[in-house]
Amino acid sequence: MRSILPEKGRPYEEILQELATFASDDPHYKEGKTWSLVYYLDQEYTDFLGDAYGQYFSANGLNPTAFKSLKRLEKDVLTYTAELLHGNEKNCGVMTSGGTESCLLAVKTYRDWGRAKGIKKPEMILPVTAHVAWDKGGEYFGVKIKRAALSADYTVDVAAVEKLITRNTVLIVGGAPEYPHGLIDPIEQLGALAQKHHLPFHVDACVGGYILPFLEAHGVDLPLWDFRVPGVTSMSADIHKYGFAAKGASCILYRSMDYFKHQIFVQQDWPGGVFASPALLGTRPGGAYAAAWASIQANGRDGYMKLAERTLHAVKGLKTGIAGIEGLELIGDPKASLLSFRSTSPTLNIFAVGDVMEEKGWLVDRLQRPDALHAMVTASHDAVIDQYVQDLREAVAIVRADPSRGTTGQAATYGMISHIPLRGLVKKQVASLFAASYQLDAEEIDLTNSDALSGDGQSSHKTGFVNTLVNWYVQRKMKKNV
C-alpha cells in the first residue's frame, strides 16, 4: 500500500494547487452544468461563506454551554426557519449535518415516542417516492417501512396511507416536494388523517423549505404544506440547498416539546461525565452554523426573493422547452423547483437521451419506475436554460436516428437495473460493487459502467455488472421452464 504521508510537511500553496487539480474531472457546476448536488451562486459569495465558516472553523457544537456563540447562531437559524415554515415560538429543534440526519432523527424520535406508548414493533408509512434517507432510518433504527402507493397524479394516495395504519404505526411522512418528481404530497389531507388517528406526521421539506415560501410570495399557487396544517408535528428543511448556506446544514423542527424530547439522548453514568446530545452527531462543526447564519444575513428577504424569481424563470423555461420537444413529457404537474420528464415513445430511450446530454457536458440524474431524467433547478440555471433545451432537442434527435444507443453505455445499465424484476439481486450486486469501491487497493469503480463488476463482487474487465444480472436472471428463467 502506497504511503501518502510526506516525510516533511509541504508548503501550503503547493498543497492547495495540487488539491485544485483533483477536481479536474468533477462536474462543471460553476458553469450551471449540474442539475443536482450543488447550489452555487458565484465565487464571491462562496468565498464569503468560506470566510464565515473559517471564523468558527474549530468551534464545536458538542457542548452548547461551552460555545455559547454557536447556540446563538443555531437559535437564529432555527427561528428564521420556523418563520418560513409558519411555525411559532413553541417550536423546538436543532441544526443537523444535512437532510439525511434530519430524517434519521425523526425516525428515532417517533420510534421512541411509540415506545413510550408501549409500541414494541414500530412501523412508519412512506410514499413510494419518499427519500431513501427514510429507508436508511428504518433500517438503522428498526422501524418497519410500509409503502403507500401513488395516485394518478404521482402524489401519495391518502386512502392507501390510511389502509396501512395499524396499532404499531408511529409515523406518517409526506414530501414538500418529494424528490423524484418535484410534487407536493397532499399535506392537508395527510395532516387530517394523522389527527384522526392521533399519529405524528412529518413533512420532509428538505428540498422545499427555503424555496417554497418565496415561490408562494411570487404568486405560485401551492397547496398548504407546512405548519399551517394542524396535523403536522415536525418538518425538516436543508438550508444548504435553497438557503445557499455551506454544506452541510439542515434543520429539524418539532411543533412542540412533546415530540422533541424523544430526540434527546442522555447517558448519566458515563465515567467521562453526564452526557447529553440533541442530535446524531457528537462533534458538530461550528463553521456550518456560522455559514448558515451568514447566508441569511447576506441574502435577506429581498435577496431570497430575487433568487426565487430567477429560479422560477428557469423552471418555466425548462417546462416550456420540454413541452416543445416531441416525445417528451413532464411527470405530474410540478410547481416547485425540481421536475422529471420521460419519453412518450417506446422507440425513444430516455436513458440514451441522458447519455447524449452527458456527452454534451451536462450532469443529469436518472430515475426509475418510471424511467425518466431529473432536474433540480436553481437560480444559476437561468443563464443556461436555452442551451440546455437546445441540447436536449438535439439529444432526442440523435437517439431517434440511432436507437441502438439504448443498448450501450449508461442507457443499458440503468435500463436493465430498473427493469430486472429480482430486486433483491440488484440490491445484493449493487451493495457488493459499492463495498468493493471502498477497499483501499480498489481501482475507481463506476456503478454506471456495465463492465464494472463480476459475479463475485470484484472489478473485472471480462464480466460486466449488467451482464452478471442478466445472465443470472436468464439462467433462472431457463431452469423454471425446464
N, C-alpha and C positions, 0 to 999 in steps of 0.2 A: 504493500500500500504506500503510495507516494505521500511525502510529508508536505504540508502546506505552511508549516511554521518556519519562517526565516530564522537564520542564526542570529541576525541582528535586525532591529526594527528599521523599517524603511521610511523615507521621507513622506510626510502627509500628502504632498502634491502628487508624488509618483503613484501613491496608492489610489488616490481619487481618480487620476487619469486612467488607471487600469480598470477600476470599477466601472467607469463610463463605457469602456469597450465591451463589457459583458452584456450590455443591453442592446447590442447591435442587431440581434435577431428578435427582439421583443416587439410587440405591436406598436405601430406608429400612432399612439394615442394623441400626441401633441398636434397631429395633423387632422384629427377628427376621424381617423380610420377605424376606431374601435367602438363597437356597439354594445359593450358590456364591460364590467370590471372596473372601469376608470371614470372618474368625474373630474375632468381637468378644465380649468379656465384659461390661465396663461401663466407664463413663467414668473412674472412679477408677483402675482397672487400666491403662487406656490412657494416662492422664496419668503414671502411674508409669513405664511403658515409655518414654514421651517424655522423662522426666527422665533415665532411664538412658542413652538414646540421646544426649541432649544433652551428657552429661558427656564423651562421646568423639566429639562431632559432627565435629571437624576432624581426628581421628586417622585415619591412612591405613595400611591393611594391606598396601600395596605392598611395604614393606620390613620384614620381621619382625625384623630386627636393630635397627631404629630404635625402633619402638613395641613394646617387649617386653611391655607390658601387653596388647596385642591378641593376641599369640602365646599368652599365658597364658589369656586368655578363650577363644580358639579351641580350645585344647587341652582345656580343661574341658568345653566344649560337645561336642566330639568324643568325649571319654571317656564322658560321660553317654549319648551316642547309641550308642556301642559296647556299653555295658552293657544298654541297652534291646533292642538287636538281637542279644544273646547273642554279642557279639564278645569280643575279648581284647586284651591289651596289645600284641600283634603287629600289630593293625590300624593302618592309616595312612590319612590323607585330609585334606580341607580343608573349611572352610565356603565356601559359594558364595552367589551373589545370589538363588538360587531353584532350583526343580526343573528348569527348562529348562537352566540352566547345568550342573547336576549331570549331567543326561542327556547333554548335549553333550560334557562331559568324558569320560564313559565311552566314547562313540563314538570320540573322538580317541585315548584311551588304548589301546583294543583294536585300533584301526586300526594304531597304531604298534607294538603288540605283534606283530601279524601281519606287519608289515614286517620286524621283526627276525627273523622266521622265514621270510622270503622270499616272503610273500604279496603280490602286486602288485595284485590286483583283489579287495579285501576285500568280504565280504558279511556281513550280520547278519540273524538270524531274529527277527522280531517277531510276536507275536499280532496279529490284525487290530484288537484292542482296545487295543493299546499307545498310550500318549500321543503326541500329534503332535510333542512335543519330539524324539522319536526319529527321526521323518521329517525334521525340521529338521537333526538331527545328520548323518543320512545324506547329505542334500543339501549341507550345508556342508563335510563332510569327505570326500566322495567314496566313501562306503561304500554298496554296493548293498543295497537292502532286499528281503528275501524274506519274504512274509507267510504265517503259518501259520493255517490255518482253526481254527474253534472246534468243540468237542464240543457235544453236545445240551444240556449244562448251561451253555453260553456261556463256559466257561473254555477255554483253548487246548488243542488236541488234540495230545498229546505225540507220537503216531505221525506226525502231519502235520509236526511240527517235525523229527523225525528224517529224514523223506524229503527235507527241504530242505537238509540238511547236505552240504556239498561240501568239497573241499580248500581253498576260499577262505573258508570260514566263520571269522570272528574273534570272534563274539559271539552268544549266545542271551540273550533278555530275557524275563522274566516279571513279572507285576504282583501286588502285595500291598497293597491290591487294585488291579485295573485301574480306571480312572476311569469309563468309561461305565456300568457296571452294578454296581460295588462288589464284584466277585467276586475271590476269591484264586485265581490260577492254580495248577496242581498243581506247586508248587515242589519237593517231594521228588523227583517223577518227572523233572522237568526237570534237577534237580541230578545225578541218577544218569545221565541222558543226557549231560550235559556232561562228567562224569567218564569215561564210557565212550569218548567221542570226544576227550578231552583238550582241551576247549574252555572258554573263560571263560563265566561265567554271571552276569548282573547281575539283581538283584531290584529293581524300581522300587517302592519303598515311600514315595514322596514323599508320598502321602496317608496311608498306614497306619503309618508308622514310629513316630509318637508317640502313637498311639491304640490300635493292636492289642495292645501289651503289657499295657495296663491293662484292655482288654476281656477278655483272657485271664485276668487276675487276678480279674475279676468272674465267672469261670466260663463265659465264652463258649467254645464248643468250636470251636477253629480248627485247621486243619492246620499243620504246621511251615512257616514262611515266611521264616525269616531265616538267620543264620549257623549255626544249629543244623544246617542242611542242608549236608553236606560239600562239595557241588559249587558252592555259592555263592561267587563270587570277589569280588563287590562289591555294595554297596547304596547307594541314595540315599533320603534322608528330609528332608522340609521341616519345620523347627522353627517356621516362621512359620504353619504350619497348626495341627495339634492340639497343638503345643508352646506355642502362643499367644505367640510372640515377635513382634517388629515385622517387617514386610516390609522387604527381602527377605532371608531367611536359610534356607539349606538346608545339608545335609551330604552328602558322598560319602565312603564308607569302603571301603577295599580290605582283603581278608583278609591280604595281605602286600605287602611292598615289591616283590616280583617283578612285580606288575602296576602299582602306583602309580608306579614310576619312569618308566613310559612316559607319564605325565601331565605330567611336569615339562618346562618349556620353558627353554632356556638359549641366550643369544647371547653368546658370549665375545669377539667382535671389534668390538662397537659402540663408537664413539668416546665415548659417554656412560659407558662403564664396562661391566664384565661384568654382564649382566642375567639374572636367573633368576626364573621365575614358576611357581607351582604350579597356577594356575587360568586361566580365560579372561580375567578382568579384570586390569588393572594396578592402578589405584587401587581399593581395596576399603574401603568406608565403615566406620570403626571403630564407629560408633553401632550398626550391626546386630549386631556381635559382643557389645557391651555389653548390648543389649536382650535378646538370646538368653540370655546368661548370667543376666541378672536374672530372666527369666521362669522359669528352672529353680529359682532360689533362692526366688522368691516363691511358687511353687506347691508345690514339694516333692512327694514321693511321695503324701502324703495329699491334696494339692490336685488332682493329676492323677487320682487315683482317684475323687475326687468329681466332677470334670468328666466323666470317662468314664461314671460312673453316671448322670449327668444325660443324657448323650448316648445311652446305652443305653435309658433310659426313653423318650426322644423317638423313637428308631428303632422301638422296639416299638409305640409309639402310632401311628406313621405306617404301619407294616406292617399293623397291625390295622385301621386306618381304610381303607386301600386295599383290603384283602381284603373289607371290608364294603360296598364300592360295586360294584354290578352293572355289568359291562362293563369293569372294570379288573383288571389282574393284574401282579404283580411279574415282572421278568425274572430268571430264575435264582433262586438261594437266597442272597441277600446276607446276610453275617453281620457285616459291618463297619459303618461309619458313613455309607455312601452307597448309594444304590439308584436304580433306574429302574423305571418302570411304563408299561404300554402299554394300548391298547384291545383288547378281545377281540371287538368288534363292527365289521363293515365300515361300519356307519352312524354310528359314533361316532368322529369325527375327534379324535385325541388332541392335535393341534396347536391345534385350535379350543378344546379344553378349556384349553390353556395360555394362549390369548388371554384367555379369560374370567378366569382366575386373575390375569393381569396387570392386567385391569380392576379387580380387587378389591384391587390393591396389592401382589401377590406377584411377585418376580422369579424366574422359573423358566427353567431351561435345557432346550433341546430336543435330542433325539438323532435319529439316522437309522440305518437298517439294523440293527434295526428302528426304526420311528418310535416315539418314547417321550418321556416327560418325566423329568427327573432331579432328584434332591435330595441335596445333601451336608449331612448333619445335624450340628449342633454342640450343645453344652450349652445355648446360649441358646435353642434351638428348643423346649426342654421347656415353655416358658411359652406357646407359640403353637400347639402341635400340634393341640389340639382345634379351634381356629378354622380352621386350615389344612384339616383334614379336612372340617369343615362346609362351607367354601367350595368345596372340591373336589367334594363331593357335589352342591352347588348348580350348579357349573360343568358337571358331567356332565349334569344335568337340563336345563340351558339349551341345551346343544348338541344333546341328543336332541330337544328341542322345535323346534329351528331348525337343521337340518342344513346350511343354506346358509352358516352361519358357517365351514364348512370351505373355502369358495371365496373368502374375503376375508381381508384383514389378513395377519398373520404366518402363519396357518394355510396360506394359499395359497402364500406364499413358501416356507416350509420344506417343505411337501408337494411342491411342484414341484421344488425344488432337489434334494431327496433321491431323487426317482424318475426324473428325466431320465437315461437310460442313457449319454448322451455326457458322461462325467465330465470329459474334457479341456476341453469347452466351459464347463462350470461353473467349473472352475479358472481358465480364462482370464478369464471375466467377473468373478468374484469378485476376482481379482488386480487387474483394471482398476479396479473400484469402490474397492477398498481403497487403491490408489495414488492415485487421484483425491482421496480424502478427506484426503490429506496435502499437497496443493497449497495454498500459502499463501492463495490467494484463493477456496478452495473453501468452499461452504456445508456445514453439517452434513449428512452422508450416512449413512443408516441401512441396513445390509445387509438388515435385515428388512423394509424398506419396498419394496413392489412397484413403486413409482413412482420408484425411486432412480437407475436407470441406463439410459442409452440404449445403442444398439448400438456407439457409438464410444467408450464408456467415460466419457462426461461426464454429469453430473447433468442430469436432464430431467424436466419435468412431463408430457411427451407420451408417451414410450415408457418403460415400466417395465422393471426388471431381469428380472422373471419373464417379462414379455411378450417381451422380447428372446430369451430362451432358448426359450420356447415357439414363437415364430414361426420361429426358425432351425430348430428340430427338425422342425416340421411341414413346412416347405419342403423339408427334406432328405428326409423320408419321401415327399413327393409326387413328387420327382424320381426316387426309386428305383422308384416304382410306375408311372411313365410308360413 
